[in-house]
Amino acid sequence: MEINLMEKIVSLCKRRGFIFPSSQIYGGINGFWDFGPLGVLLKNNIKELWWREMVLKNDNIYGLDSTIIHNPKVWQASGHTTFFTDPLRECKKCHQRFRADKLTKTQCPECNGELTAVKQFNLMFATHVGPTQDSANSAYLRPETCQGIFINFRSVVDTFHPKMPFGIAQIGKGFRNEITTGNFIFRDREFEMMELEYFVRPGEDENEFENWKEKRLNWHLKLGIKKEKLRFCEHPKESLAHYSKRTVDIEYHYPFGWSELEGIANRTDFDLKNHAKHSKQNLFYKDDEGKEFYPFVIEPSVGVERLTLAILADAYYEDSQRICLRLKPILAPYKIAVFPLLANKPELKTKAREIYETLKKNFSVIWDDIGNIGKRYRRQDEIGTPWCVTYDFESIENNTVTVRDRDSMKQVRIEIGKLVDYFSKEIYE
């Protein structure tokens, strides 16, 4: 286990403004994290790339943004009130609670006290809608976004009349009252998911499942994640979720070992059938020949936080000189840093600022004039900025600037007027 690497990533994230413990001034709250100025940029880049890949590039996939709280009958129909549980054991002495399937000893791992028998603990956060807190107003924060897609299935079909196969995609918050959290942002109680429900004809589901497996693996590779750090892991039949015919995870080798990055599930027609039964609404799909059927559903689902952690772990590089995040430029919070060679020289600072303002119209750019040039390079390396542009005394003479590459640390001279074209080509190659 690369504990040291995990500690370094956590330290960097806090030190450089990627991720902070939530409610830190009050001692924090377990399982909740706040994304700082750089973390928001990285997270938004990830979501934007996913949305572009899943929705904007496909004529047959439609976007959705459903509510976090649904009618509680949704969760009865989906099986969550019955099946969305983890096995729980509680220590009779210190009263800490643990997932029974994760315990490696028969006594409490904290105080060696006696543990209770296994109980099933529902992971949904309960709340109330309206001014009175009684059972009539009970509701839940959604533990997944896909049910919002299923309950809007009929509305999308009636509005856009999509041909089979087609998909509905959504990015949104989910909430799970995990018994135990850990490994930084890997297992949270509040998180974001990027989910696609891809509706296919029964009988075509297995081929579509294989297609989506390969598509999703290739997308992670395009993000720059190392191939040797990714693998498929098939769920054994006895451990499948109640709705699943087949589930395969794309696993990443995190600093704490192999674990799920993205899940691809064949949900069959379970969800639409159950919502039709409980709601008494027609959720069939009718094809051009008038045939009505419940589509099968292939669901690729990836957590934003887990993917963010994988990207940070994969990009982390350290040697005797520096710490560096070797992020793909398309993912980097800032694409370019601009600074004058010397901050106390107005003739350098003014021109450098003009370059900064020009580049800012096209790219995510940061201005940095604190400390000497070496410290600025190291600071930008640590937050993953791919290029640094320096306006120096030679710039005054020939209207060029120094462009320094983050990974190779090589420097080239480029005409100021060609910078936008240069970076456009490098970032979006």
C-alpha positions in Angstrom: 0.0 0.0 0.0 1.4 3.4 -1.1 0.4 5.2 2.1 3.1 7.8 1.7 1.8 8.7 -1.8 -1.7 9.1 -0.5 -0.5 11.4 2.3 1.4 13.4 -0.2 -1.7 13.8 -2.4 -3.8 14.9 0.5 -1.2 17.4 1.6 -0.8 18.8 -1.9 -4.6 19.2 -2.3 -4.9 21.1 0.9 -1.7 23.2 0.5 -2.5 24.3 -3.0 -6.2 24.8 -2.8 -7.6 21.7 -4.5 -9.6 20.1 -1.7 -10.3 21.1 1.9 -12.1 19.2 4.8 -15.6 20.5 5.0 -16.5 22.6 8.1 -12.8 22.6 9.0 -13.1 25.5 11.4 -15.5 23.5 13.5 -13.5 20.3 13.5 -14.8 19.0 10.2 -17.5 16.5 9.4 -16.6 13.0 8.4 -17.2 12.0 4.8 -17.6 15.5 3.4 -15.1 17.6 1.4 -15.0 21.0 -0.1 -13.4 21.7 -3.5 -11.2 24.8 -3.4 -10.3 27.1 -6.3 -8.1 24.7 -8.2 -10.2 21.6 -7.3 -13.3 23.3 -8.8 -11.5 24.0 -12.0 -10.2 20.4 -12.3 -13.6 18.9 -11.4 -15.4 21.1 -13.9 -12.9 20.1 -16.6 -13.6 16.4 -15.9 -17.4 16.9 -16.0 -17.2 19.0 -19.2 -15.2 16.3 -21.0 -17.6 13.6 -19.8 -20.6 15.7 -21.0 -19.0 16.3 -24.3 -18.1 12.7 -24.8 -21.5 11.3 -23.8 -24.0 14.0 -24.9 -22.6 16.5 -27.3 -20.9 14.0 -29.5 -24.0 11.7 -29.8 -27.2 12.6 -31.6 -29.1 9.9 -29.7 -28.1 10.8 -26.1 -30.1 13.5 -24.2 -29.1 15.5 -21.1 -31.2 15.7 -17.9 -30.9 17.5 -14.5 -33.4 15.9 -12.1 -34.1 16.9 -8.5 -32.1 15.6 -5.5 -35.4 14.8 -3.6 -38.0 12.6 -5.4 -41.4 11.4 -4.2 -40.5 8.7 -1.7 -42.5 6.2 -3.7 -39.7 6.3 -6.2 -37.4 4.5 -3.8 -40.0 1.9 -2.9 -40.4 1.1 -6.6 -36.6 1.0 -7.2 -36.0 -1.4 -4.3 -33.8 1.1 -2.4 -35.9 1.1 0.8 -35.4 -2.7 1.0 -32.1 -3.5 -0.7 -29.9 -0.4 -0.4 -28.2 -1.6 2.8 -24.8 -2.5 4.2 -24.2 -5.0 6.9 -23.5 -3.3 10.2 -21.9 -4.3 13.5 -21.7 -2.0 16.5 -19.2 -2.1 19.4 -21.0 -2.6 22.7 -18.2 -0.8 24.5 -17.2 2.3 22.5 -20.3 2.3 20.3 -18.4 2.8 17.0 -20.0 1.2 14.0 -18.3 -0.9 11.3 -19.2 -2.5 8.0 -19.4 -6.2 8.8 -18.1 -7.2 5.4 -14.9 -5.1 6.0 -14.1 -6.4 9.5 -11.0 -8.7 9.7 -11.5 -9.7 13.4 -14.3 -10.7 15.7 -13.7 -7.9 18.2 -13.9 -4.1 17.8 -10.9 -2.9 15.8 -10.7 0.2 18.0 -11.1 -1.1 21.6 -11.4 -4.9 21.3 -14.9 -4.7 22.7 -17.7 -7.1 21.9 -19.6 -6.5 18.7 -23.3 -6.8 18.1 -24.8 -9.3 15.7 -25.0 -8.1 12.0 -27.8 -5.7 11.2 -28.7 -4.3 7.8 -28.2 -0.5 7.7 -30.0 1.5 5.0 -27.6 4.0 3.4 -30.2 6.6 2.4 -30.2 10.0 4.1 -33.8 10.6 5.5 -35.3 14.1 5.5 -38.7 15.8 5.6 -40.5 17.9 3.1 -42.7 20.7 4.6 -43.1 22.2 8.0 -43.9 19.0 10.0 -41.6 16.2 10.7 -43.9 13.2 10.5 -44.1 10.1 8.4 -46.4 11.7 5.9 -43.7 14.2 5.0 -40.7 11.7 5.0 -38.4 11.8 2.0 -34.8 10.9 1.1 -31.8 12.5 -0.5 -31.1 10.5 -3.6 -28.4 7.9 -3.3 -28.0 7.8 -7.1 -29.0 9.9 -10.0 -30.4 7.2 -12.3 -33.9 7.0 -10.8 -34.4 10.6 -11.9 -33.8 9.4 -15.4 -36.2 6.5 -15.2 -39.0 8.6 -13.8 -38.5 11.1 -16.7 -38.2 8.4 -19.4 -41.8 8.9 -20.7 -41.3 12.7 -20.8 -38.1 12.5 -22.8 -39.6 9.9 -25.2 -42.8 12.0 -25.8 -40.8 15.1 -26.3 -38.0 13.9 -28.6 -39.3 10.7 -30.0 -35.9 9.0 -30.0 -35.1 5.9 -32.0 -33.8 2.8 -30.3 -31.1 2.7 -29.0 -30.8 6.0 -27.2 -29.5 7.3 -23.9 -30.3 9.8 -21.2 -27.3 11.3 -19.3 -27.0 13.2 -16.0 -24.4 14.7 -13.8 -25.5 15.4 -10.2 -25.1 15.0 -6.5 -25.7 11.8 -4.6 -25.8 11.2 -0.9 -25.1 7.9 1.0 -24.9 7.6 4.7 -21.8 5.4 4.6 -21.1 3.4 7.8 -17.4 4.1 7.3 -15.7 6.5 5.0 -12.0 6.8 4.1 -9.2 7.0 1.6 -9.6 10.8 1.3 -12.3 11.5 -1.4 -12.7 7.9 -2.5 -15.7 7.1 -0.2 -17.8 10.1 0.7 -21.2 10.8 2.1 -21.8 13.5 -0.5 -20.5 13.1 -4.0 -21.2 13.7 -7.7 -22.0 11.0 -10.2 -21.8 11.0 -14.0 -24.3 8.5 -15.2 -25.7 7.3 -18.5 -28.8 5.1 -18.9 -28.6 3.7 -22.4 -31.9 2.1 -23.6 -31.6 -0.9 -25.9 -33.8 -3.6 -27.4 -34.0 -6.8 -25.3 -31.6 -9.3 -26.9 -29.2 -6.5 -28.0 -28.1 -5.7 -24.5 -25.1 -8.0 -24.3 -23.5 -6.5 -27.5 -24.2 -3.0 -26.2 -22.7 -3.9 -22.9 -19.4 -5.0 -24.5 -19.4 -1.8 -26.6 -19.8 0.4 -23.6 -17.1 -1.4 -21.7 -14.5 -0.6 -24.4 -15.8 2.9 -24.9 -15.5 3.8 -21.3 -12.0 2.2 -20.9 -10.8 4.1 -23.9 -12.2 7.4 -22.5 -10.2 7.0 -19.3 -7.1 6.3 -21.3 -7.7 9.5 -23.3 -7.6 11.4 -20.0 -4.0 10.3 -19.7 -4.5 7.6 -17.0 -1.8 4.9 -17.4 -3.1 1.7 -19.1 -1.4 -0.5 -16.6 -3.3 1.2 -13.8 -6.7 0.2 -15.2 -8.4 -3.2 -15.5 -11.8 -4.8 -15.8 -13.3 -6.7 -12.8 -16.4 -8.8 -13.3 -18.9 -9.0 -10.4 -19.7 -12.6 -9.4 -23.3 -13.5 -9.8 -23.8 -13.9 -6.1 -22.8 -10.3 -5.4 -24.8 -8.5 -8.1 -27.2 -5.8 -7.1 -30.9 -6.7 -7.1 -31.4 -5.0 -10.5 -28.3 -6.3 -12.3 -28.0 -9.0 -14.9 -24.3 -8.3 -15.2 -21.9 -5.7 -13.8 -18.2 -5.0 -14.7 -16.1 -2.4 -12.9 -13.3 -0.5 -14.4 -10.8 -0.6 -11.5 -7.9 1.8 -10.9 -4.8 1.0 -8.9 -5.1 3.7 -6.2 -2.4 4.2 -3.6 -4.4 1.9 -1.3 -4.8 -0.8 -4.0 -7.2 -1.8 -6.8 -10.7 -0.5 -6.4 -13.7 0.6 -8.4 -13.4 3.7 -10.7 -16.4 3.2 -12.9 -19.2 0.6 -13.0 -20.9 -0.7 -16.1 -24.2 -2.5 -15.3 -26.8 -4.3 -17.3 -29.9 -3.2 -15.4 -32.3 -5.2 -17.7 -35.8 -3.8 -17.7 -36.1 -3.9 -13.9 -36.4 -0.1 -13.3 -39.0 0.8 -15.9 -41.1 -2.3 -15.1 -41.2 -1.5 -11.4 -41.9 2.2 -11.9 -44.7 1.3 -14.3 -46.1 -1.2 -11.8 -46.0 1.2 -8.8 -47.0 4.4 -10.7 -49.7 2.8 -12.9 -48.2 4.7 -15.8 -47.4 3.4 -19.3 -43.6 3.2 -19.5 -43.4 1.0 -22.6 -41.4 2.1 -25.7 -43.3 1.8 -29.0 -41.2 1.3 -32.1 -42.0 2.2 -35.7 -43.9 -1.0 -36.2 -46.1 -0.4 -33.2 -44.5 -3.0 -31.0 -44.4 -2.1 -27.3 -41.7 -3.3 -25.0 -39.7 -2.4 -21.9 -36.1 -1.5 -23.0 -33.1 -3.0 -21.3 -30.7 -0.5 -19.8 -26.9 -0.4 -20.0 -25.5 2.0 -17.3 -22.0 3.3 -17.2 -21.6 5.2 -14.0 -18.5 7.0 -12.6 -18.0 9.1 -9.5 -16.5 12.5 -10.0 -14.5 12.4 -6.8 -13.1 8.9 -7.5 -12.1 9.9 -10.9 -10.5 13.1 -9.6 -8.5 11.0 -7.1 -7.4 8.6 -9.8 -6.3 11.5 -12.0 -4.4 13.2 -9.2 -2.7 9.9 -8.2 -1.8 9.1 -11.8 -0.4 12.5 -12.5 1.7 12.9 -9.3 5.4 13.0 -9.9 8.2 13.8 -7.6 12.0 13.9 -7.9 14.9 15.6 -6.0 14.1 18.9 -7.6 10.3 19.3 -7.6 6.8 18.0 -7.1 4.8 18.0 -10.3 1.2 17.1 -11.4 1.6 15.8 -15.0 -2.0 16.5 -15.9 -3.2 16.4 -19.5 -3.4 20.0 -20.6 -7.2 19.7 -21.2 -7.6 18.7 -17.5 -5.2 21.2 -15.9 -6.9 23.8 -13.8 -4.8 26.5 -15.4 -3.4 25.9 -18.9 -0.8 28.8 -18.8 0.9 30.9 -16.2 2.2 34.3 -17.3 4.7 36.4 -15.4 7.4 39.0 -15.9 11.0 37.9 -15.4 11.3 40.6 -12.6 8.2 41.8 -10.8 9.9 45.2 -9.8 10.5 46.2 -13.5 7.5 48.1 -14.8 8.6 47.8 -18.4 8.4 44.0 -18.0 5.4 43.8 -15.8 3.2 46.0 -18.0 3.9 44.0 -21.2 3.5 40.7 -19.4 0.1 41.8 -18.1 -1.0 42.6 -21.6 -0.1 39.1 -22.7 -2.0 37.7 -19.7 -5.1 39.7 -20.6 -5.0 38.5 -24.2 -4.5 34.8 -23.4 -7.2 35.0 -20.7 -9.8 35.6 -23.4 -9.1 32.1 -24.8 -7.7 30.0 -22.0 -7.7 29.4 -18.2 -4.7 31.5 -17.3 -3.0 32.5 -14.0 -0.9 35.5 -13.2 2.1 34.9 -11.0 4.8 37.5 -10.0 5.6 36.3 -6.5 9.1 35.3 -5.7 11.9 34.5 -8.1 11.4 32.7 -11.4 12.5 29.4 -10.1 10.0 29.4 -7.2 7.2 30.4 -9.7 8.1 27.4 -11.9 8.0 25.0 -9.0 4.7 26.5 -7.8 3.1 26.0 -11.2 4.5 22.5 -11.6 2.9 21.5 -8.3 -0.6 22.6 -9.4 -0.2 21.1 -12.9 0.1 24.2 -15.1 1.5 22.8 -18.5 3.2 26.0 -19.6 4.8 29.1 -18.2 5.2 32.3 -20.3 7.9 34.7 -19.2 8.3 38.3 -20.6 12.0 39.1 -20.2 14.5 41.7 -21.5 14.9 39.8 -24.8 11.1 40.2 -25.3 11.6 44.0 -25.5 14.1 43.5 -28.3 12.4 40.9 -30.5 8.8 40.6 -29.4 9.1 37.0 -28.3 8.6 35.3 -24.9 10.0 32.3 -23.2 7.5 29.3 -23.1 8.6 26.7 -20.6 7.1 23.2 -20.7 6.1 21.6 -17.4 7.0 18.0 -18.0 10.3 18.4 -20.0 11.2 21.8 -18.5 12.5 22.8 -21.9 12.1 26.4 -23.0 11.4 27.8 -26.5 11.1 31.4 -27.8 7.7 32.1 -29.4 6.4 35.3 -31.0 3.8 37.0 -28.9 1.4 37.2 -31.8 1.5 33.5 -32.3 0.8 32.4 -28.7 -2.9 31.9 -29.0 -2.5 29.6 -32.1 0.4 27.7 -30.4 -1.5 26.9 -27.2 -4.8 26.1 -29.1 -2.9 23.4 -31.0 -1.1 22.1 -27.9 -4.1 22.0 -25.6 -6.7 20.6 -27.9 -4.5 18.1 -29.9 
